[in-house]
């Protein structure tokens, strides 16, 4: 998948378009069926036609021709439509056609302007917590590197206790052959077909923990998935420095990766992202009360402060919890919502200036902020 990153944002912002810049936020289905693919293609086609209408009447012939060519190429690429996320961000000029998968649902949005409208993306990057997932099981455990968009299996683990001990015994024989201390782990018998007892389970988990703690990035939080018993036992022996208190109590072995991701991201959001956002909003309210000259919800003041590099943290109320998505969710999910076009242009201007001058841009739920935007100022 094409994943938006700080580097790709920088590249998009550094472009000096020779034409108008087209921005499209297209809702899509992450789990594809023949019906959902057709729906997504029709939606993209209709939104593309709306873009072409906006381009009529100006000196946009080169852009129109290029956009139509790229639109048709994407429309006819069924492989891409069968591997979508929850949405697409598409950025087009007469010289470039870029698209990125979104980790969050979005409303339909198009803009034809002098620059790309990227203001919802800064907050997504700010909240894109990276993490590690360990799916615990006595058969086929797995480790994934995760972020807001996806999980990618990252380490090869022994498929079961017997394999783990065989591998470790071979390692110990090699170590002994080279006269190196083999450590303090002791192993018990592992006859074929025996149930995994408590000590054998702990052996297995120690071997897994040795792999995870030496071959993954232990600065990232480690989220455990498995039965309450397995999670408890693993926590009793792990040496990982950033294991999460929260966990996912479920048997997700052989579960589609996107379902594992959804379950894990819900926990990451509740345990990490939401508290960070709440803390930031509390800081805003405290500054508004104690030092009102260092906080503002006036768009004109925010624009001036952003232009001069004085915005420390910018709050944009552009998400909401809803069941209203292309999938008609039963449970509420977070979705990007867009204000009026003029307001969107203003938000994009201040968000871009804040981000380029190392300020934070935080997307918040529309119910949490009774203003078009708000900011904590550096001075």
KAPE-V640133 format. One record per backbone hydrogen bond with DSSP energy under -0.5 kcal/mol. CO is the residue of the C=O (numbers start at 1). NH is the residue of the N-H. If there is no record, write none. Layout:
co: (CO	CO)
nh: (NH	NH)
//
This chain:
co: (1	2	5	6	7	8	9	10	11	12	15	20	21	22	23	24	24	25	25	26	30	33	34	35	36	37	38	39	40	41	42	43	44	45	46	47	48	49	50	51	52	53	55	58	60	61	62	63	64	65	66	67	68	69	70	71	72	74	76	77	77	78	80	86	87	88	88	89	90	91	92	96	98	100	101	102	102	105	109	111	111	113	116	118	118	119	120	121	122	123	125	127	130	131	132	133	133	134	134	135	138	142	143	143	144	145	146	150	152	155	155	159	160	161	162	163	164	165	166	167	168	169	170	171	172	173	174	175	176	191	195	197	198	199	200	201	202	203	204	205	206	207	208	209	210	211	212	216	217	221	221	222	222	223	224	225	226	227	228	229	230	231	232	233	234	234	240	242	246	247	248	248	250	252	256	256	257	258	259	260	261	262	263	264	265	266	267	268	268	269	272	273	274	275	276	277	278	279	280	281	282	283	284	285	286	287	291	292	294	296	297	298	299	300	301	302	303	304	305	305	306	310	310	312	313	314	314	315	315	316	316	318	319	320	322	323	323	325	333	334	335	336	340	341	342	343	344	345	346	347	348	349	350	351	352	353	354	354	355	360	361	362	364	364	365	366	369	374	375	376	376)
nh: (3	101	9	10	11	12	13	14	15	15	17	22	113	92	111	26	90	27	109	88	32	37	38	39	40	41	42	43	44	45	46	47	48	49	50	51	52	53	54	55	56	56	58	60	64	65	66	67	68	69	70	71	72	73	74	75	76	77	78	80	81	82	83	28	102	26	90	100	24	98	22	93	91	89	4	86	87	336	25	23	113	21	118	121	122	123	124	125	126	127	128	129	221	146	223	135	144	136	225	142	161	135	154	155	133	152	131	147	145	143	157	140	164	165	166	167	168	169	170	171	172	173	174	175	176	177	178	180	179	194	197	201	202	203	204	205	206	207	208	209	210	211	212	213	214	215	216	218	220	132	223	224	244	134	248	136	250	231	232	233	234	235	236	237	237	238	243	222	224	249	226	250	252	255	259	260	261	262	263	264	265	266	267	268	269	270	271	272	273	274	276	277	278	279	280	281	282	283	284	285	286	287	288	289	290	291	294	295	377	375	299	302	303	304	305	306	307	308	310	311	309	312	378	360	376	316	362	317	374	318	364	337	366	335	333	325	329	328	322	105	320	107	344	345	346	347	348	349	350	351	352	353	354	355	356	357	357	359	358	314	363	316	318	319	368	369	371	315	296	312	313)
//
